[in-house]
Amino acid sequence: MLFIIFFTASAYSQKEERRVISNVIDLRECLRIGLENNFDLQIARNQELVSENNVTLGNAGYLPQVSVSSGYNLRSSNTDQIPAEGDEVVENRNSNTQTLDAGINLNWSLFEGFRVQTNYKRLKELQSAGELYTRLEMENLIANLTAEYYNYVQQQIRLGNLQYAVSLSKERLRIVEARYQVGSLSRLDLQQAKVDFNADSSQLIQQYEILNRSRIKLNELMGVDVESEFIAQDTTIIFNESLAKDELFDRTMAQNTFLQISESNLTLSELELRNLRSRNYPYLRLNAGYGFTHYNYNSGNLERQRNWGPNVGLTLGYTLFDGFNRKREQKNQQIIIRNRELEVERDKLVIESDFANMWMAYQNNIELTNLEIESLENATINYEIAMERYRIGDLSGLELREAQNSLLEAEQRLLTAQYNTKLYEISLMQISGSITTFLQ
């Protein structure tokens, strides 16, 4: 059972109250707005679109390259032909030749050691990696937004607690002033009551600033105007006490996005090695085309000439020696793959460690919350008794203040325990890939 502390906004001015209460927001609405507007998530989605657009047969190398070209050339020449027998020199001036050509060419790599097939698989894996990075960004946003939303709820509740503390100090000050007027209390008692009242009022003013900072942070995460004002619909922090450790752990090892990204990096490294090994095979390329050429002459025996027709050819090649670079690059890539395998194992161990720490903290904070609920109940009873004794003059102001501080501290400790438990619940849901349950 959770102790419910209700938030009231009585300290707001009437103008502020109308402006804020007209916009009450819950967690699901915060998440909806954030998933639609958050800039980091939009950037991640655009990057995912780039990797998706890159998955084409042409980008992998399956398709041929076809090009069209045409050209026009004008050649003007002057010649002197000098016979060997010393006859008259034959002069030819301004001999012009005009050439017009056009053609279409096709180049197609028919076989390059399975490089094309490997490239296509690599593009598909990069697309999957892009989806994982978007999912990771989305999960981070949901976790951060949820945590900040409940922080905002926490600060609202703290504000209500401090408002209540101010009202208690104000009531004490009223009693002290009345008794001071009739001479039953000293001026020292009156001054101490004023000091305590001012101290509580100061904390309340500071709490308004803390609440405002949390609201601005929420607006930033949602990608909206940071000056937008609202209050959270929730008036208490409720967490799930029924999480199952074994089920969560199994989902963590199977669905954790960070671990899946690490495994995707390993797959990409293995595909890169296959790409390098394709250079160990010969290559076969097809070249084909169709051309047309037209010549214009202004001298000689021909006035015009045209040539046209297709051409086709195959090129078979193999790199016999490249300075041992192929062998070196493949050995280096095998080392990189081994490092990727070690990174996957390391990431698994880190995730297992994080899960164990989160689960222990989650359990401890549940127990701490239950303990603080009992403490708050006792502090509330203690303060009520102290206040009754104070009203009849059977308790000093310092003792009443101590009871009041104990009540406020118990409220704050309970709130902190509830919030910390919620944070660990959020962390467990995120690490297990189940953070989207907060959208439901």
C-alpha positions in Angstrom: 0.0 0.0 0.0 1.3 3.4 -0.9 0.8 6.6 1.1 -0.9 9.1 -1.2 0.1 12.7 -0.8 -2.2 15.1 -2.8 -0.8 18.2 -4.5 -2.7 21.5 -4.3 -1.9 24.6 -6.2 -3.3 27.1 -3.7 -0.1 29.1 -3.6 -0.4 30.1 -7.2 -2.1 33.4 -8.0 -5.5 33.2 -9.6 -4.0 34.2 -13.0 -1.3 31.5 -12.8 -3.9 28.9 -11.7 -6.1 29.5 -14.7 -3.2 29.4 -17.1 -1.7 26.1 -15.7 -4.8 24.0 -14.7 -6.3 24.5 -18.1 -3.5 22.2 -19.4 -3.3 18.9 -17.4 -1.0 16.3 -19.0 -0.4 12.6 -18.2 2.5 10.3 -19.0 1.1 8.8 -22.2 0.4 12.3 -23.6 4.0 13.4 -22.8 5.3 10.3 -24.5 3.1 10.8 -27.6 4.2 14.4 -28.0 7.9 13.5 -27.4 7.8 10.6 -29.9 6.4 13.0 -32.5 8.5 16.1 -31.9 11.8 15.1 -30.2 14.6 16.3 -32.4 17.1 13.6 -31.6 14.5 10.9 -32.5 13.7 12.7 -35.8 17.4 12.8 -36.7 17.7 9.0 -35.9 14.6 8.3 -38.1 16.1 10.2 -41.0 19.4 8.4 -40.7 17.4 5.1 -40.7 15.7 6.3 -43.9 19.1 6.8 -45.5 20.2 3.3 -44.7 16.9 2.0 -46.0 17.2 3.9 -49.3 20.7 2.4 -49.7 19.4 -1.2 -50.0 19.1 -1.5 -53.7 20.3 -4.0 -56.3 22.2 -1.2 -58.1 24.0 0.0 -55.0 25.1 -3.6 -54.3 26.4 -4.0 -57.9 23.9 -6.4 -59.3 22.9 -4.1 -62.1 24.9 -2.9 -65.1 26.0 0.6 -65.8 24.6 2.1 -69.0 25.8 5.4 -70.4 25.1 7.4 -73.5 27.6 9.7 -75.2 27.8 11.9 -78.2 30.3 14.3 -79.7 31.1 16.7 -82.5 34.6 17.5 -83.7 35.9 19.8 -86.4 39.4 19.3 -87.8 41.1 21.8 -90.1 44.5 21.0 -91.5 47.0 22.2 -94.1 49.4 19.9 -95.8 52.4 20.1 -98.1 53.4 17.0 -100.0 56.9 17.1 -101.4 57.7 14.3 -103.9 61.0 12.4 -103.6 61.9 13.1 -107.2 61.9 16.8 -106.7 58.7 17.4 -108.6 56.4 20.2 -107.8 55.1 20.5 -104.2 51.5 19.6 -103.8 49.8 22.0 -101.4 46.4 21.4 -99.6 45.0 24.2 -97.6 42.0 24.4 -95.2 41.1 20.7 -95.4 38.2 20.4 -93.0 36.9 17.2 -91.5 33.7 17.2 -89.4 33.0 14.2 -87.2 29.7 13.5 -85.4 29.5 10.4 -83.2 27.0 8.9 -80.8 26.9 5.7 -78.8 25.5 3.8 -76.0 27.7 1.7 -73.7 27.0 -1.1 -71.2 29.4 -2.3 -68.5 28.5 -5.1 -66.2 30.5 -7.0 -63.7 29.2 -10.6 -64.1 31.4 -12.1 -61.4 33.7 -10.6 -58.8 34.2 -13.3 -56.3 30.7 -13.0 -54.7 31.4 -9.4 -53.8 28.1 -8.3 -55.1 26.1 -10.8 -53.0 28.1 -9.8 -50.0 27.5 -6.1 -50.6 23.8 -6.7 -50.7 23.8 -8.6 -47.4 25.9 -5.8 -45.9 23.4 -3.2 -47.0 20.6 -5.2 -45.5 22.5 -5.5 -42.2 23.2 -1.7 -42.2 19.5 -1.2 -42.6 18.8 -3.4 -39.6 21.5 -1.5 -37.7 19.8 1.8 -38.6 16.5 0.4 -37.2 18.3 -0.7 -34.0 19.8 2.8 -33.5 16.4 4.4 -34.0 14.9 1.9 -31.5 17.7 2.7 -29.1 17.0 6.4 -29.4 13.3 5.8 -28.9 13.9 3.7 -25.8 16.2 6.3 -24.4 13.6 9.0 -25.0 10.8 7.0 -23.4 13.0 6.3 -20.4 14.2 9.9 -20.0 10.7 11.3 -20.5 9.1 8.9 -18.1 11.8 9.6 -15.5 11.5 13.3 -15.9 7.7 13.1 -15.8 7.8 11.4 -12.5 10.4 13.8 -11.3 7.9 16.6 -12.1 5.2 14.7 -10.2 7.7 14.3 -7.3 8.4 18.1 -7.3 4.7 18.9 -7.4 4.2 16.7 -4.3 7.2 18.3 -2.6 5.6 21.6 -3.3 2.4 20.4 -1.7 4.3 19.1 1.3 6.1 22.4 1.7 2.9 24.4 1.4 1.5 22.2 4.1 4.6 22.9 6.2 4.2 26.6 5.7 0.5 26.4 6.8 1.6 24.5 10.0 4.2 27.2 10.7 1.6 29.9 10.1 -0.8 28.2 12.5 2.0 28.0 15.1 2.9 31.7 14.6 -0.8 32.6 15.1 -0.9 30.7 18.4 2.4 32.3 19.5 1.2 35.8 18.6 -2.0 35.3 20.5 -0.2 34.0 23.6 2.4 36.8 23.4 -0.4 39.3 23.4 -1.7 38.0 26.7 1.8 37.6 28.1 2.0 33.8 28.4 4.9 33.5 25.9 8.1 35.6 25.6 9.3 37.7 22.7 11.9 35.0 22.1 9.2 32.4 21.4 7.6 34.9 19.0 10.8 35.5 17.1 11.6 31.8 16.9 8.2 31.2 15.4 8.8 33.9 12.8 12.2 32.5 12.0 10.7 29.0 11.4 7.9 30.4 9.3 10.3 32.4 7.1 12.6 29.3 6.8 9.6 27.2 5.6 8.5 30.0 3.2 12.1 30.2 1.8 12.1 26.5 1.1 8.7 26.8 -0.6 10.0 29.6 -2.9 13.0 27.5 -3.8 10.7 24.6 -4.6 8.9 26.7 -7.2 12.2 27.1 -9.0 12.9 23.4 -8.9 9.5 22.6 -10.2 9.9 25.1 -13.0 13.3 23.6 -14.0 11.7 20.1 -14.3 8.8 21.5 -16.4 11.3 23.2 -18.8 13.3 19.9 -19.1 10.1 18.0 -19.9 9.2 20.5 -22.6 12.7 20.2 -24.0 12.4 16.4 -24.2 9.0 16.7 -25.8 10.4 19.1 -28.4 7.9 21.9 -27.6 8.1 25.5 -26.4 10.0 25.4 -23.2 7.7 28.1 -21.8 4.6 25.9 -22.1 2.9 25.5 -18.8 1.0 22.5 -17.5 0.6 20.3 -14.4 1.0 16.6 -14.2 -2.2 14.6 -13.9 -0.7 12.1 -11.4 -0.7 13.2 -7.8 1.4 10.3 -6.5 4.1 7.9 -7.7 2.9 4.4 -8.2 5.4 1.7 -9.2 5.0 -1.9 -10.2 5.9 -4.3 -7.3 5.2 -7.5 -9.3 8.1 -7.6 -11.7 9.5 -11.1 -12.2 13.3 -11.3 -12.1 13.8 -14.5 -14.3 11.4 -13.3 -16.9 13.0 -9.9 -17.1 16.5 -11.3 -17.3 15.6 -13.7 -20.1 14.1 -10.7 -22.0 17.1 -8.6 -21.3 19.5 -11.2 -22.9 17.2 -11.7 -25.8 15.9 -8.2 -26.5 18.4 -5.7 -25.2 18.9 -3.2 -28.0 22.5 -2.3 -27.1 23.4 -5.9 -27.2 21.7 -6.4 -30.5 23.7 -3.5 -31.9 26.9 -5.1 -30.7 26.0 -8.3 -32.4 25.1 -6.4 -35.6 28.6 -4.8 -35.6 30.1 -8.4 -35.4 28.0 -9.4 -38.4 29.1 -6.4 -40.4 32.8 -7.2 -39.7 32.2 -10.8 -40.9 30.7 -9.5 -44.1 33.6 -7.2 -44.6 36.0 -10.2 -44.4 33.9 -12.0 -47.0 34.1 -8.8 -49.2 37.9 -8.8 -48.9 38.1 -12.5 -49.7 36.3 -11.9 -53.0 39.5 -10.4 -54.3 41.0 -14.0 -54.2 38.8 -14.9 -57.2 39.0 -13.8 -60.8 36.6 -11.3 -62.2 34.5 -11.4 -65.4 33.1 -8.3 -66.9 30.9 -7.7 -69.9 31.3 -4.7 -72.2 28.8 -3.9 -74.9 27.7 -0.9 -76.9 26.3 0.5 -80.1 27.9 3.3 -82.0 27.3 5.7 -84.9 29.9 8.0 -86.5 29.4 10.4 -89.4 32.2 12.2 -91.3 32.0 15.2 -93.6 34.9 16.1 -95.9 35.5 19.1 -98.1 38.4 17.6 -100.0 39.5 14.2 -101.2 37.7 11.5 -103.0 34.9 11.2 -100.4 32.3 13.7 -99.4 30.7 11.8 -96.5 31.2 8.6 -94.6 29.1 6.8 -92.0 30.1 4.0 -89.6 27.6 2.2 -87.2 27.1 -1.1 -85.5 27.3 -2.9 -82.2 30.3 -4.1 -80.2 30.5 -6.7 -77.4 33.3 -8.1 -75.3 34.2 -10.0 -72.2 37.1 -9.3 -69.9 38.4 -12.0 -67.6 41.1 -11.0 -65.2 42.9 -12.0 -62.0 45.3 -10.0 -59.8 48.3 -12.3 -59.5 50.3 -10.1 -57.0 49.5 -6.9 -55.1 52.4 -6.7 -52.7 50.7 -9.1 -50.2 48.1 -6.5 -49.4 45.2 -8.9 -49.8 46.7 -11.3 -47.2 47.5 -8.4 -44.8 44.0 -6.8 -45.0 42.3 -10.2 -44.5 44.4 -11.0 -41.5 43.7 -7.6 -40.0 40.0 -8.1 -40.6 40.1 -11.4 -38.8 41.6 -9.6 -35.8 38.8 -7.0 -36.0 36.2 -9.8 -35.9 37.9 -11.3 -32.9 37.6 -7.9 -31.2 34.0 -7.7 -32.1 33.4 -11.1 -30.6 35.1 -10.0 -27.4 33.0 -6.8 -27.3 29.8 -8.9 -27.6 30.9 -11.0 -24.6 32.0 -8.0 -22.7 28.7 -6.2 -23.4 26.8 -9.3 -22.2 28.7 -9.3 -19.0 28.2 -5.6 -18.5 24.4 -6.0 -19.1 24.2 -8.9 -16.7 26.0 -6.8 -14.1 23.8 -3.8 -14.7 20.7 -5.9 -14.4 21.8 -7.5 -11.1 22.6 -4.0 -9.6 19.2 -2.6 -10.8 17.3 -5.5 -9.5 18.9 -5.3 -6.1 18.3 -1.6 -5.9 14.7 -2.1 -7.0 14.0 -4.6 -4.3 15.7 -2.5 -1.6 13.8 0.6 -2.5 10.5 -1.3 -2.3 11.4 -2.4 1.2 12.5 1.1 2.0 9.2 2.6 0.7 7.2 0.3 2.9 9.4 1.3 5.9 9.0 5.0 5.1 5.2 4.5 4.8 5.2 3.3 8.4 7.5 6.1 9.5 5.2 8.7 7.9 2.2 7.3 9.7 4.1 7.5 13.0 5.4 11.0 12.3 1.9 12.1 11.4 0.4 10.8 14.7 3.4 12.2 16.6 2.8 15.7 15.1 -0.9 15.6 15.9 -0.2 14.7 19.5 2.5 17.4 19.7 0.1 20.0 18.2 -2.6 19.2 20.7 -0.2 19.5 23.6 1.2 22.7 22.2 -2.3 24.2 22.0 -2.9 23.6 25.7 0.6 24.8 26.6 2.0 21.4 27.6 4.8 21.5 24.9 7.4 24.0 23.9 7.8 25.6 20.5 11.1 23.9 19.9 9.6 20.5 20.6 6.7 21.2 18.2 9.2 22.4 15.6 11.1 19.1 16.0 7.8 17.1 15.5 7.0 19.3 12.4 10.5 18.7 10.9 10.2 15.0 11.6 6.9 15.0 9.7 8.3 16.9 6.7 11.4 14.7 6.6 9.3 11.6 6.7 7.2 12.9 3.8 10.3 13.7 1.8 12.0 10.4 2.5 8.9 8.5 1.4 8.7 10.5 -1.8 12.4 9.9 -2.5 12.0 6.2 -1.9 9.0 6.0 -4.2 10.7 8.0 -7.0 13.9 5.9 -6.7 11.9 2.7 -7.0 10.2 4.1 -10.1 13.5 5.0 -11.6 14.8 1.5 -11.1 11.6 0.1 -12.5 12.1 2.3 -15.6 15.7 1.1 -15.9 14.7 -2.6 -15.7 12.1 -2.1 -18.3 14.6 -0.3 -20.6 17.4 -2.8 -20.2 15.0 -5.7 -21.0 13.7 -4.0 -24.1 10.2 -3.6 -22.5 10.2 0.2 -22.1 7.4 0.6 -24.6 5.0 -0.8 -22.1 4.8 2.8 -20.7 3.1 3.8 -24.0 0.1 1.5 -23.2 
